[in-house]
Amino acid sequence: MSIKPEPADGPGVGPPPPFGAQAGPGPGEQHPSNLQQIASLTSPELLEEATAVALQALESLKPPLDAVSSLPTTQAAQWLKAIDDLKSRAKPTRTIVGVMGNTGAGKSSVISAVLDEERLLPTNCMRACTASPTEISYNCSDDPNELYRAEVEFITAEDWKKELEGLFVDLIDGSGEVSRDCANADTEAGVAYAKIKAVYPKKTKEMIIESTSAGLVSEPAVQRVLGSTKTLRATMPGSLYIQLQEYVDSKEKNTEKTMEYWPLIKVVRILTKAKALATGACLVDLPGVQDSNTARAAVAANYQKACTGLWIVAPITRAVDDKTAKSLLGDSFRRQLKYDGIYSAVTFICSKTDDISITEAADSLGLEEEINEFQRQIDSNKDKARQFKARISDLRDEKDALDDLIEESDQAWETWEALGRKVSQGKTVYAPKLGTPSNKRKRRAKPRGARKNRRLVDSDEDTEDISDSEVPDGSEKENFQPDEIQEPLTEDDVDRKLAELKANKRGLRANKKAKDEEIVAIHAEIMRLEAETREIQSEAKAICIKGRNAYSRGAIKKDFAMGIKELDQEATALEDEANFDPEIDLRDYDAVAESLPVFCVSSRAFQSLSGRLKKDNIDHTGFLSLEDTEVPQLQAHAKKLTEGSRLANSRRFLNGLMQLVNSMKMWAANDGSQSALCDQDKRREEAHLRQQLQHVETEFVAAIKEYSTSVNKALAESIYECFDRTIPAAVEAAVPTATSWGAPRVSGVGGLLWQTYKATCQRSGVFAGASGPRDFNEELFDPISKQLANGWEKAFQRRLPACISNFVRTAKLLIETFHREAIQSTQERGSNANGIHMLNNQLRALLQRVTDLPNVVNQVAQELQRNSSRSFTPEIMNLMQPGYTKCVEERGRGSYARMKVHMVGHVDLIRQTMFRGATNVVRHQLEDMSRKIVDQLIVHMRELHSRLAHDYLAALFGADIAKGDGIPRAERMLRSEMMPLLEAVDSQFERLVPIQEDNPVEEPPDFGGADHANPKHEGEDHDNGGMEVDKPAVSFFVSAGSPPLGPYGNESGTATARSSVTPAPASSPAGFDGNDSRHPTPGGLAQPDAPPLIKDEPF
């Protein structure tokens, strides 16, 4: 019976159902295990918790095995090794995210905000020096004394010696003296002088000239730190920050001449308890790969190669205008992203969103009408506030008048009170004259602020304290002269007058109190209007900020897609200009734009709203909540970047546990009586099964060979042919390129200045000086690199994933067909139902293991292909080194002219062989990569075949011990003791299974049932992670945790099963001898040194 693949649903092969998903259970079938249900979930937290439970479960299996592991009659040692091997695969994953941006972009502030710390990252105030890479990861230590930890790693003595040699070239001019530019920090000489003086502060210019690089390196103070790593610990972030600053910050303001360490630092690693990093994200602040120190440059380059994600930070005020998303830090950097295949892993971060002008934003974004309405409300509130303030002024004047009247009343009270005393003494008194002009003038001439509190005494205790600002100071004594016609006053007259004065004074005070209350109410209304105005202003600013954010987000997405389009069109036009049609898009650039995550953040507003940076008095109007700063969203994004790798890693581990437990169950359940056949029939069927296993092995070998052929063909058509096509153009352009480096400068445009030219040669053609970064080697290779980018991307993003997808599909068909035919006769007899059930469960785990192969293969391919794409220019650098050395050796008058002659002459000498040599190096690396991937597949398929043989022979025939000897007593007792422990493993996961009342998880289909004679196999149309044959989403160069490739191109492919799994000839390839005297399991656990699956195959 031949097996052919079922037609795909649609244009390609779709994704399989989640691991552990099952079809409906048949009669008498059991529901899936707890472990199977958990493995189908999509929560990385739950799967990681299940992994922790699994590790405990594995430990619980070890005691009985440990007790008899030394006995040769048991398989305990083999199972212990299998348990330990599985446990070693439970390591947590790490997702490296590179953070890049120009000086002043706010990278450190953004990272600190993501870490939820006010200030943690070290900074360097010296513009002239390049910062070292800084790695920030989660601190897993439980030690309370090191909640914050850092490691400062210094460069080696050899690295410092090499850098000093370059610094001497920059600092010392042609006459052997220190360059006069050393005082200018923006020149190469200024940078060199700053670094040397930082490490050797007591050396004068004369001492520096007389020094040698070897002598400077050998100084004891420097020797003590070179090649070492300093560990710092702290309980508070501020303490760690201060400790780090001692190493990375410049002390130029200090008067003491003490050694500084920042030029000697290779890399800084910070470990913190930041929640955003708790799931495995590792942020790396990348200052750039073109550092003058090769060690730091290498560290930065290695981080960039290992990046799963890349964050580009730019101020929002410049991000759109500077086309940062389109340029992405330069053409070579963009092209390298294309080579690495991580365009889909880029995240763009617009910083400093709090820096905004409402007037300009409203005009630019077309928000004038909306902002004008806000302004009308603000103006209205301001008018009301002015009116209220005028009313307060009037009320205060009225209060002043009342104060004058109250004061007159007080004066009158005192006068009449004195008259009353005289009357009571029997004296004759007369009523005083009121309204004496002199008295009134005196009182009103007194300043308002001179009034003081006074307490008025009356019989009802109806007195009030008046503020100093409202009561006139002092009282006046008046001499009243009696009028000749006046009648003397009686006691009744005085009492009536005093009562009248008291009533009058009480009315004046009540009136004043009403004025005070009205002033208080108006003040409250003014405060309400001011608060409302601030809210309106904040809302208007928020609308402008959000509007600018939305506009910038769209513009950046569009620029990003256009940047990719330009690279695509450039490469396509160079490849075949005659047939290039710019109207035809190579990919869906709208989808590319939409796939770019863009965050517009304000780290300052986030810190202020979080109660930090209090000394800065930050105005965070326009941000009504922390979410408006978009920092919480960026923190969540950092966590989400890790989900893919965490899910894949946990599922692989749990699948491995499922395989191991199933195998151990079949081993423990085997008491030698699985088969109901007579000995002759048993031997015949067992031999038939072994022939089927042998045929599966043969088909695996053929599938791997076919995979290897298809990979090599893809590399040849996409990459090697491009080498042959582009090398002539590179050879032709080499001399003009070298000549341009020394071309005459007109108005600042043209070739390099001689200092920069020499400094670049001193550093093997790679230098980032005041005029910007230059790489002579890369510029020579540019004609090839531009055209190769498309082919490289096509090979590693589309064609190679299609190859592994086809292999996986073929392997799964072979395994499913083998399973169905292996259990067919046993099922027809209706015997050994338990063994068949266990094999059905094991089949699911084996198929998932094959489905995971693209991710496993990627662990090899990712690193190798990224290394290869970066190997062109190092080889060119090696071939150019004699020319660089000759240029550096030139001194004195006419040296620059001679340098240019040497350079052009050397390039002309080697150009015919240089590019072929560089491409041959990469070609050999890619061929090695192909072989290593094949070797990896061989290892996995051998292990899988070994598991097939061991499990099926044990479950169906009990064939896991040497023939004729039976099961030894110690082995039988061990199996009896292990079976309850194995049965209890699944129950340990019960608490993690989510309750599903309406849609319970169902049992998988019985692959051996009668209704499956011609099945459309699960997985036949699908692969892991949604990877279709013609639309692969798992790339060789994107790690398991990387975001899906999305719209970055597709290429169709087909898979074909080679043949049916029918008995093959009795001969068995080396390493799969079914008659192995140790035990009858082909490639079983007792064969750790078995020969390769594919022997003498020309891979």
LINZIJO-V226611 format. One record per pair of residues at least 4 apart in sequence whose ideal C-beta (glycine too) atoms are under 7 Angstrom apart, sorted by the first residue. I is the first residue (numbers start at 1). GAP is how many residues later the second one is. Records with the same first field share a line. If there is no record, write none. Layout:
I = GAP / GAP
This chain:
1 = 1059
2 = 1057 / 1058
3 = 810 / 814 / 1054 / 1057
4 = 1053
5 = 804 / 808 / 1015 / 1050 / 1051 / 1052
6 = 1010 / 1014 / 1015
8 = 4 / 5 / 1013
9 = 5 / 1012
10 = 4
11 = 1019
12 = 1016 / 1017 / 1018 / 1019 / 1040
13 = 792 / 796 / 1008 / 1009 / 1010 / 1015 / 1016
14 = 1007 / 1008 / 1014
15 = 1007 / 1008 / 1010 / 1011 / 1012
16 = 835 / 1002 / 1003 / 1006 / 1007 / 1008
17 = 4
18 = 22 / 24
19 = 20 / 21 / 632 / 636 / 829
20 = 12 / 16 / 17 / 19 / 20
21 = 19
22 = 10 / 979 / 980 / 981 / 982
23 = 979 / 981 / 982
24 = 978 / 979
25 = 4 / 6 / 977 / 978
26 = 980
29 = 974 / 977
30 = 973
31 = 972
32 = 4 / 5 / 969 / 971 / 972
33 = 953
34 = 4 / 952 / 955 / 956 / 959
35 = 4 / 619 / 622 / 623 / 951 / 954
36 = 4
37 = 956 / 964
38 = 8 / 12 / 616 / 951 / 954 / 955
39 = 612 / 615 / 616
40 = 961
41 = 5 / 6
42 = 605
43 = 4
44 = 4 / 599 / 602 / 603 / 606
45 = 4
46 = 4 / 946
47 = 4 / 600 / 603 / 604 / 607
48 = 4 / 598 / 602
49 = 4 / 943
50 = 4 / 600 / 604 / 939 / 942
51 = 4 / 39 / 599 / 602 / 603
52 = 4
53 = 4 / 935 / 936 / 939
54 = 4 / 599 / 600 / 603
55 = 4 / 32 / 35
56 = 4
57 = 928 / 931
58 = 25 / 28 / 29
60 = 921
61 = 4 / 22 / 920
62 = 4 / 18 / 21
63 = 4
64 = 910 / 913 / 914
65 = 4 / 11 / 14 / 15
66 = 14
68 = 6 / 8 / 902 / 906
69 = 7 / 8 / 11
71 = 899
73 = 895 / 897 / 898
74 = 896 / 897 / 900
75 = 4 / 592 / 896 / 1010
76 = 4 / 898
77 = 4
78 = 4 / 1007 / 1008
79 = 4 / 585
80 = 4
81 = 4
82 = 4 / 578 / 1003
83 = 4
84 = 4
86 = 570 / 571 / 574
89 = 563 / 564 / 567
90 = 563
92 = 188
93 = 187 / 549 / 552 / 553 / 556 / 948
94 = 186 / 188
95 = 185 / 186 / 187 / 213 / 214 / 546 / 547 / 550 / 946
96 = 186 / 188 / 207 / 210 / 211 / 212
97 = 184 / 185 / 186 / 187 / 210 / 211 / 212 / 214 / 541 / 544
98 = 186 / 188 / 205 / 206 / 209 / 212 / 213
99 = 8 / 12 / 184 / 185 / 186 / 187 / 212 / 214
100 = 186 / 210 / 212 / 229
101 = 4 / 6 / 211 / 212 / 213
105 = 208 / 209 / 210 / 246
106 = 4 / 207 / 209 / 245 / 246 / 497
107 = 4 / 178 / 206
108 = 4 / 13 / 15
109 = 4 / 494
110 = 4 / 203 / 239 / 241 / 491 / 493
111 = 4 / 10 / 25 / 172 / 174
112 = 5 / 6 / 7 / 8 / 9 / 491
113 = 490 / 493 / 494 / 518
114 = 162 / 517 / 520 / 521 / 524
115 = 5 / 21 / 157 / 159 / 161
116 = 158 / 159
117 = 120
118 = 489 / 494 / 495
119 = 118 / 122
120 = 117 / 120 / 121 / 150 / 152
121 = 13 / 164
122 = 12 / 122 / 123 / 126 / 127 / 146
123 = 126
124 = 5 / 7 / 124 / 125 / 126 / 138
125 = 124 / 125
126 = 68 / 124
127 = 58
128 = 57 / 62 / 63 / 66
129 = 62 / 65 / 66 / 133 / 134
130 = 157 / 158 / 161 / 162
131 = 156
132 = 133 / 134 / 135 / 136 / 164
133 = 134 / 151 / 152 / 153 / 154 / 163 / 166 / 167 / 170
134 = 134 / 136 / 151
135 = 132 / 134 / 135 / 147 / 149
136 = 134 / 136 / 141 / 147
137 = 134 / 140 / 145
138 = 133 / 136 / 139 / 140
139 = 8 / 10 / 132 / 133 / 134
141 = 5 / 8
144 = 91
145 = 88 / 90
146 = 87
147 = 88 / 126
148 = 86 / 89 / 92 / 124
149 = 83 / 84 / 122
150 = 82 / 90 / 94 / 118 / 119 / 120
151 = 78 / 80 / 118
152 = 77 / 78 / 95 / 113 / 116
153 = 76 / 113 / 114
154 = 71 / 72 / 73 / 74 / 110 / 111 / 112
155 = 4 / 5 / 71 / 109 / 111 / 138 / 140
156 = 70 / 71
157 = 4 / 60 / 69 / 70
158 = 4
159 = 4 / 134 / 135 / 136
160 = 4 / 57 / 66 / 104
161 = 4 / 52 / 53 / 56
162 = 132
163 = 4 / 129 / 130
164 = 4 / 49 / 52 / 53
165 = 4 / 48
166 = 4 / 126 / 596 / 597
167 = 4 / 25 / 28 / 29
168 = 4 / 45
169 = 589 / 590 / 593 / 719
170 = 18 / 19 / 21 / 22 / 589
171 = 7 / 8 / 11 / 18 / 21 / 22 / 25
172 = 4 / 5 / 6 / 7 / 37
173 = 4 / 6
174 = 717 / 718 / 721
176 = 33
177 = 32
178 = 4 / 27 / 30 / 31
179 = 10
181 = 6 / 8 / 9
182 = 7 / 8 / 11
183 = 7
184 = 6
185 = 5 / 6 / 9
186 = 4 / 584
187 = 583
188 = 4 / 567 / 568 / 571 / 581 / 582
189 = 4
190 = 4
191 = 4
192 = 4
193 = 4
194 = 4
195 = 4 / 68
196 = 4 / 12
197 = 4
198 = 52 / 62 / 64 / 65
199 = 23 / 60 / 61 / 64 / 65
200 = 16
201 = 56 / 57 / 58
202 = 55
203 = 4 / 5
205 = 4
206 = 4
207 = 4
211 = 4 / 5
213 = 4
214 = 4
217 = 5
218 = 5
219 = 4
220 = 4
221 = 38
222 = 4
225 = 36 / 39
226 = 38
230 = 17
232 = 8 / 11 / 12
234 = 5 / 6 / 9
235 = 4
237 = 4
238 = 4
239 = 4
240 = 4
241 = 4
244 = 4
245 = 4
247 = 14 / 15 / 18
248 = 14 / 17 / 20
249 = 13
250 = 10 / 12
251 = 7 / 9
254 = 4
261 = 4
266 = 29 / 30 / 33
267 = 32
276 = 5 / 359 / 362 / 363
277 = 4
279 = 360 / 363 / 367
280 = 362 / 366
281 = 357 / 358 / 360 / 361
284 = 19
286 = 14 / 17 / 18
287 = 13
288 = 12 / 480
289 = 8 / 11 / 12 / 15
290 = 7 / 476 / 478 / 483
291 = 5 / 6 / 9
292 = 471
293 = 4
294 = 4
295 = 4
296 = 4
297 = 4
298 = 4
299 = 4
300 = 4
301 = 4
302 = 4
303 = 4
305 = 561
307 = 35
308 = 37 / 333 / 731 / 733 / 734
309 = 36 / 38 / 332
310 = 32 / 35 / 36
311 = 36 / 38
312 = 12 / 16 / 34 / 36 / 37
313 = 36 / 38
314 = 4 / 5 / 10 / 36 / 37
315 = 4 / 36 / 37
316 = 34 / 35 / 36 / 37 / 232 / 236 / 284
317 = 35 / 38
318 = 4
319 = 5 / 31 / 233 / 237
320 = 232 / 235 / 236
323 = 4 / 236
325 = 23 / 231 / 234 / 235 / 238
326 = 233 / 234 / 236 / 237
327 = 236
328 = 5 / 6 / 9 / 235
329 = 4
330 = 4
331 = 4
332 = 4 / 446
333 = 4
334 = 4 / 229 / 233
335 = 4 / 232 / 450 / 454
336 = 4
337 = 5 / 6
338 = 5 / 229 / 451 / 455
339 = 450 / 453 / 530
340 = 526 / 529 / 697
341 = 452 / 455 / 456 / 694 / 696 / 697
342 = 4 / 696
343 = 221 / 705
344 = 251 / 699 / 700 / 701 / 702 / 704
345 = 697 / 698
346 = 250
347 = 250 / 290
348 = 208 / 212 / 248 / 250
349 = 250 / 252 / 285
350 = 202 / 248 / 250
351 = 250 / 252
352 = 250
353 = 192 / 196 / 247 / 248 / 249
354 = 248 / 250 / 251 / 266 / 268
356 = 5 / 185 / 188 / 189 / 192
357 = 4
358 = 4 / 13 / 182 / 183 / 186
359 = 4
360 = 4
361 = 4 / 183 / 186 / 187
362 = 5 / 6 / 9 / 182
363 = 5
365 = 179 / 182 / 183 / 186
367 = 4 / 176 / 177 / 180
368 = 4
369 = 4
370 = 4 / 173
371 = 4 / 169
372 = 4
373 = 4
374 = 4 / 162 / 165 / 166
375 = 4
376 = 4
377 = 4 / 159
378 = 4 / 155 / 158 / 159
379 = 4
380 = 4
381 = 4 / 148 / 151 / 152
382 = 4
383 = 4
384 = 4 / 145
385 = 4 / 141 / 144 / 145
386 = 4
387 = 4
388 = 4 / 134 / 137 / 138
389 = 4 / 137
390 = 4
391 = 4 / 131
392 = 4 / 127 / 130
393 = 4
394 = 4
395 = 4 / 120 / 123 / 124
396 = 4
397 = 4
398 = 4 / 117
399 = 4 / 71 / 113 / 116
400 = 4 / 48
401 = 4
402 = 4 / 106 / 109 / 110
403 = 4 / 48 / 67 / 68 / 69
404 = 4 / 39 / 40
405 = 4 / 103
406 = 4 / 99 / 102 / 103
407 = 4 / 36 / 65
408 = 4
409 = 4 / 92 / 95 / 96 / 99
410 = 4 / 46 / 65
411 = 4 / 64 / 65
412 = 4 / 89
413 = 4 / 85 / 88
414 = 4 / 61
415 = 4 / 17 / 63
416 = 4 / 78 / 81 / 82 / 85
417 = 4 / 81
418 = 4
419 = 4 / 10 / 70 / 75
420 = 4 / 74 / 78
421 = 4
422 = 5 / 7
423 = 4 / 6 / 66 / 67 / 68 / 71
424 = 67
428 = 60
429 = 59 / 60
430 = 52 / 53 / 56 / 58 / 59
431 = 55 / 58
432 = 46 / 48
433 = 47
435 = 5
436 = 4 / 42
437 = 4
438 = 4
439 = 4 / 37 / 39
440 = 4
441 = 4
442 = 34
443 = 29
446 = 4 / 26 / 27
448 = 21
449 = 20
450 = 22 / 23
451 = 17 / 18 / 19 / 20 / 21 / 22
452 = 16 / 19 / 21
453 = 12 / 13 / 15 / 18
454 = 17
455 = 8
456 = 7
458 = 4 / 5 / 44
462 = 44
464 = 45
466 = 4 / 5
482 = 4
489 = 4 / 5
491 = 4
492 = 4
493 = 4
494 = 4
495 = 4
496 = 4
497 = 4
498 = 4
499 = 4
500 = 4
501 = 4
502 = 4
503 = 4
504 = 4
505 = 4
506 = 4
507 = 4
508 = 4
509 = 4
510 = 4
511 = 4
512 = 4
513 = 4
514 = 4
515 = 4
516 = 4
517 = 4
518 = 4
519 = 4
520 = 4
521 = 4
522 = 4
523 = 4
524 = 4
525 = 4
526 = 4
527 = 4
528 = 4
529 = 4
530 = 4
531 = 4
532 = 4
533 = 4
534 = 4
535 = 4
536 = 4
537 = 4 / 84
538 = 4 / 83 / 84 / 86
539 = 4
540 = 4
541 = 4 / 80 / 81
542 = 4 / 80 / 81 / 82 / 86
543 = 4
544 = 4
545 = 4 / 77
546 = 4
547 = 4
548 = 4
549 = 4 / 51
550 = 4
551 = 4
552 = 4 / 48
553 = 4 / 45 / 47
554 = 4
555 = 4
556 = 4 / 42
557 = 4 / 36 / 37 / 39 / 41
558 = 4 / 35
559 = 4
560 = 4 / 33 / 36
561 = 4 / 28 / 31 / 32
562 = 4
563 = 4
564 = 4 / 25 / 28
565 = 4 / 24
566 = 4
567 = 4 / 222
568 = 4 / 18 / 222
569 = 4 / 13
570 = 4 / 216
571 = 4 / 215 / 216 / 218 / 219
572 = 8 / 14 / 218
573 = 4 / 7
574 = 212 / 213
575 = 212 / 215
576 = 4
585 = 4
586 = 463
587 = 5 / 460 / 461 / 462
588 = 4 / 459
589 = 4
590 = 4
591 = 4 / 455 / 456
592 = 455
595 = 451 / 452
597 = 40
599 = 31 / 34 / 35 / 38
600 = 30
601 = 28 / 29 / 30 / 33
602 = 4 / 21 / 27
603 = 4 / 28
604 = 4 / 9 / 14
605 = 4 / 13 / 15 / 18 / 24
606 = 4 / 20 / 23 / 25
607 = 5 / 6
608 = 4 / 5 / 10 / 12
609 = 11 / 14 / 17 / 20
613 = 5
623 = 5 / 6
624 = 4
626 = 5 / 6
627 = 5
630 = 4
631 = 4
632 = 4
633 = 4
634 = 4
635 = 4
636 = 4
637 = 4
641 = 400
642 = 4 / 399
643 = 4
644 = 4 / 396 / 397 / 398
645 = 4 / 394 / 395 / 396
646 = 4
647 = 4
648 = 4 / 207 / 392
649 = 4 / 391
650 = 4
651 = 4
652 = 4 / 200
653 = 4
654 = 4
655 = 4 / 190 / 193 / 194
656 = 4
657 = 4
658 = 4 / 187
659 = 4 / 183 / 186 / 187 / 190 / 288
660 = 4
661 = 4 / 321 / 324
662 = 4 / 176 / 179 / 180 / 183
663 = 4 / 284 / 287 / 288
664 = 4 / 314 / 318
665 = 4 / 173 / 317
666 = 4 / 172 / 285 / 288 / 289
667 = 287 / 293 / 308
668 = 307 / 310 / 311 / 314
669 = 165 / 310
670 = 4 / 284 / 288 / 290
671 = 296
672 = 286 / 294 / 295
674 = 158 / 161 / 281 / 282 / 283 / 284
675 = 7 / 282 / 283
676 = 153 / 155
677 = 4 / 5 / 8
678 = 4
679 = 4
680 = 4
681 = 4
682 = 4 / 275
683 = 4
684 = 4
685 = 4 / 140
686 = 4 / 271 / 273
687 = 4
688 = 4 / 375
689 = 4 / 133 / 263 / 264 / 267
690 = 4 / 384
691 = 4 / 372 / 373 / 375
692 = 4 / 126 / 129 / 130 / 369 / 371
693 = 4 / 255 / 256 / 389
694 = 4 / 370 / 374 / 378
695 = 4 / 366 / 367 / 368 / 369
696 = 4 / 118 / 122 / 249 / 252 / 365
697 = 4 / 248 / 372 / 375
698 = 4 / 366
699 = 4 / 115 / 359 / 360
700 = 4 / 111 / 241 / 245 / 393
701 = 4 / 392 / 393
702 = 4 / 356
703 = 4 / 104 / 107 / 108 / 355
704 = 4 / 230 / 233 / 234 / 237 / 390
705 = 4 / 392
706 = 4
707 = 4 / 96 / 100 / 230
708 = 4 / 222 / 226 / 391
709 = 4
710 = 4 / 93
711 = 4 / 89 / 92 / 219
712 = 4 / 218
713 = 4
714 = 4 / 81 / 85 / 86 / 89
715 = 4 / 5 / 80 / 211 / 215
716 = 4 / 5
717 = 4
718 = 73 / 76 / 77 / 81
719 = 4 / 69 / 72 / 73 / 76 / 207
720 = 203
721 = 4
722 = 4 / 65 / 66 / 69
723 = 4 / 196
726 = 4 / 57 / 58 / 61 / 62
727 = 4 / 57 / 188 / 189 / 192
728 = 4
729 = 4 / 54
730 = 4 / 51 / 53 / 54 / 185
731 = 180 / 181 / 184
733 = 4 / 50
734 = 4 / 46 / 173 / 177
735 = 4 / 169 / 172 / 173 / 176
736 = 4
737 = 42 / 43
738 = 165 / 166 / 169
739 = 4 / 165
740 = 11
741 = 10 / 11 / 16 / 35 / 162
742 = 9 / 10 / 15 / 158
743 = 7 / 8
744 = 6 / 7
745 = 4 / 5 / 6
746 = 4
752 = 4 / 5 / 8 / 19
753 = 4
754 = 4 / 142
755 = 4
756 = 4 / 13 / 15
757 = 4 / 139 / 142
758 = 4 / 129 / 130 / 141
759 = 4 / 8 / 10
760 = 5 / 7 / 14 / 16
761 = 4 / 123 / 126 / 127
762 = 126
763 = 4
764 = 113 / 117 / 120
765 = 10 / 11 / 12 / 112 / 115 / 119
766 = 9 / 11
767 = 7
768 = 5
775 = 4 / 98
776 = 4
777 = 4 / 96 / 99 / 100 / 103
778 = 4 / 95
780 = 96
781 = 4 / 91 / 92 / 95 / 137
782 = 4
784 = 4 / 131
785 = 4
788 = 4
789 = 4
790 = 4
791 = 4
792 = 4 / 77
793 = 4
794 = 4 / 5
795 = 4 / 5
796 = 4 / 69 / 239 / 240 / 241
797 = 238 / 248 / 251 / 252
798 = 4 / 234 / 251 / 252 / 253
799 = 4 / 252
800 = 4 / 236
801 = 4 / 53 / 226 / 231 / 233 / 234 / 235
802 = 4 / 227 / 230 / 249 / 251
803 = 4
804 = 4 / 49 / 50 / 53
805 = 4 / 49 / 218 / 222 / 224 / 227 / 248
806 = 4 / 223 / 247 / 248 / 249
807 = 4
808 = 4 / 42 / 43 / 45 / 46 / 215
809 = 4 / 211 / 246
810 = 4 / 245 / 247 / 248
811 = 4 / 39
812 = 4 / 35 / 38 / 205 / 207 / 208
813 = 4 / 204 / 207 / 244
814 = 4 / 243 / 247
815 = 4 / 31 / 32 / 35
816 = 4 / 191 / 201
817 = 4 / 243 / 244
818 = 4 / 243
819 = 4 / 20 / 24 / 188
820 = 4 / 187 / 188 / 192
821 = 240
822 = 130
823 = 4 / 13 / 16 / 185
824 = 4 / 184
825 = 4
826 = 5 / 6 / 10 / 130
827 = 9 / 181
832 = 4 / 124
833 = 4
834 = 4
835 = 4 / 120 / 121
836 = 4 / 172
837 = 4
838 = 4 / 117
839 = 4 / 112 / 113 / 116
840 = 164 / 166 / 167
842 = 4 / 109
843 = 4 / 164
844 = 4 / 160
845 = 4
846 = 4 / 98 / 101
847 = 4 / 172
848 = 4
849 = 95
851 = 168 / 172 / 173
852 = 4 / 172
853 = 4 / 87
854 = 4 / 169 / 170 / 173 / 180
855 = 169 / 179 / 185
856 = 84
857 = 4 / 76 / 79 / 80
858 = 4 / 176 / 178 / 181 / 182
860 = 4 / 72 / 73 / 76
861 = 4 / 68 / 72 / 175 / 176
862 = 4 / 174 / 175 / 177
863 = 4
864 = 4 / 65 / 68
865 = 4 / 64 / 171 / 172
866 = 4 / 171
867 = 4 / 58
868 = 54 / 57 / 58 / 61
871 = 4 / 50 / 51 / 54
872 = 4 / 46 / 50
873 = 4
874 = 4
875 = 4 / 42 / 43 / 46
876 = 4 / 38 / 42
877 = 4
879 = 31 / 35 / 38
880 = 4
881 = 4
882 = 4 / 24
883 = 4 / 19 / 20 / 23 / 24
884 = 4
885 = 4
886 = 16
887 = 12 / 15 / 16
890 = 5 / 8 / 9
891 = 4
894 = 4
895 = 4
896 = 4
897 = 4
898 = 4
899 = 4
900 = 4
901 = 4
902 = 4
903 = 4
904 = 4
905 = 4
906 = 4
907 = 4
910 = 4
913 = 4
914 = 4
915 = 4
916 = 4
917 = 4
918 = 4
919 = 4
920 = 4
921 = 4
922 = 4
923 = 4
924 = 4
925 = 4
926 = 4
927 = 4
928 = 4
929 = 4
930 = 4
931 = 4 / 168
932 = 4
933 = 4
934 = 4 / 165
935 = 4
936 = 4
937 = 4
938 = 4 / 154 / 155 / 156
939 = 4
940 = 4
941 = 4 / 152
942 = 4 / 141 / 151
943 = 4
944 = 4
945 = 4 / 138
946 = 4 / 136 / 137 / 138
947 = 4
948 = 4
949 = 4 / 132 / 133 / 134 / 135
950 = 4 / 10 / 131 / 134 / 135
951 = 4
952 = 4
953 = 4 / 6 / 7 / 127 / 128
954 = 4 / 5 / 6
959 = 121
960 = 119 / 121
961 = 4 / 6 / 118
962 = 117
963 = 117
967 = 4 / 5
968 = 4
969 = 4
970 = 4
971 = 4
972 = 4
973 = 4
974 = 4
975 = 4
978 = 4
979 = 4
980 = 4
984 = 4
989 = 4
996 = 4 / 5
1005 = 7
1007 = 5
1016 = 4
1023 = 4
1024 = 10
1025 = 8 / 9
1026 = 7
1027 = 5 / 6 / 7
1028 = 4
1029 = 23 / 24 / 25 / 26
1030 = 20 / 21 / 22 / 23
1031 = 19
1033 = 11 / 12
1035 = 10
1038 = 4 / 7
1068 = 4 / 5 / 6
1069 = 26
1070 = 21 / 25
1071 = 12 / 19 / 20 / 21 / 22
1072 = 10 / 11
1074 = 6 / 8
1076 = 4
1078 = 8
1079 = 5 / 7
1083 = 4 / 7
1091 = 4
1094 = 5
